[in-house]
Amino acid sequence: MSRLSPTNASGTSFRYALVEDEALTRKALARMLGELAPDGVLAWEAADGNTALKCLLDDSVDVIFLDIMFPPAGAFGFLEAAWSKLPVLPEIVFVTSLDNQATQAFEWAACDYLVKPVTKERVRATLERVRRRRSEVDRSALLAAMKGTFHTTGPERFTVAIRDRILVFRWSEVFYIHTEFRQVFAETTRGKVPLDIPMDELEGMLDKGFVRIHRSTLVNLDYLREVHTPAGCAGEAVMCNGTALSVSRRRIDTLLTRLAGKP
């Protein structure tokens, strides 16, 4: 482990960390990032998940460049442990030697992934994506702060029991809620989780931020990207994660009214 620059220097736009068990690979990536991101600060490095978790808890960063395989449990074991202790994770850029690991990587809402051997051109593109995402996050935080000045009803959090753990979620983490074979699920930033609350009850409880677009679906308007309204057909709602959801004919007007800011 090494630690550098524990606080942001004036003019830096982001702080980042590297988790990679191969020393040469870690040094090469650090050198490349230092050259391509003069506006960034390397806060710390780690070669294993236990050290990385301790560093992250002690010294939060904006972005983690994260290898997939490292002791003791790899990237996904490290992320599970971090999620159990932190309300929010930094942006994640996975660094992998296997392209097919990207699917699992993006289940963690990764900002991007780099395939080894890493090239400067690809790192440059990733850094642009990081800067763009941070800009979007800043705008989202501003909107969230503005919404917080108004009175809202309903609970902010819910819990899900999984084996010997109780996971705590905010409703603001939920992209949409849907039913599958009579079981209600919430699609969240951390994956799909079951709910034990009926859909009709959820619709009333989450009235402020969610809208019912189908008998089996509630969507969080903050994560809605597009609405398709073909003439004479049912509509389609496209979420920020790319999921397309059916909008029933009788609910399309309600959705459009809510999007227009009307009660």
NORFENLIN-V499225 format. One record per run of one state. SS is the DSSP state (~ for helix, > for strand, _ for the rest). FROM is the first residue (numbers start at 1). TO is the last residue. If there is no record, write none. Layout:
ss-><SS,SS>
from-><FROM,FROM>
to-><TO,TO>
//
This chain:
ss-><_,>,_,>,_,~,_,>,_,~,_,>,_,~,_,>,_,~,_,>,_,~,_,>,_,>,~,>,_,>,_,>,_,~,_,>,_,>,~,>,_,>,_,>,_,~,_>
from-><1,2,4,14,20,23,37,40,47,49,59,63,68,74,86,91,97,99,107,112,116,120,148,157,163,165,171,174,181,183,189,191,196,199,206,210,215,217,221,224,229,235,240,244,248,249,260>
to-><1,3,13,19,22,36,39,46,48,58,62,67,73,85,90,96,98,106,111,115,119,147,156,162,164,170,173,180,182,188,190,195,198,205,209,214,216,220,223,228,234,239,243,247,248,259,263>
//
